[in-house]
Amino acid sequence: MLGARPVWVLNGPNLGRLGRRQPEIYGHTTFAELAHLCRGWGRDLGFDVDVRQTNHEGELLDWLGDAADRMVPVVLNAAAWTHYSYAVYDACAQLEAPLVEVHISDPLQRPEEFRHTSVVTPHAERVIAGHGVDGYRLALEHLAARPRV
């Protein structure tokens, strides 16, 4: 889209299995459907949204480093890496454009204690959790509402 601002929506491990993986927690929307929704929501907000998912931590780190170099805003669902990856913590610390952390479920409401800690949150401008896939729309709307620098 001509003149659209880039935004990257980055997703960590197991999110490629959305719709099949624990739908009672993560819902029935597939990852392909989520990517389509994000691109549409972004287009409506004046963004060119690039949606990516990986099960390989190094790949996510490379994307975050590239986003830092390009000053691209990031919507990040680091999935399990949220709770323990200091490499993701360090990569998020490099970002200068806004970072919005997203979780489909609310980790603070989950019974597993390890989910109650996020290494992403200290670097996030906003955290959106527990809104299902609609949290991604809320994250994009948050970025759209920010003044352009």
Order of alpha helices (4+ residues) and beta strands (2+ residues): beta-alpha-alpha-beta-alpha-beta-alpha-beta-beta-alpha
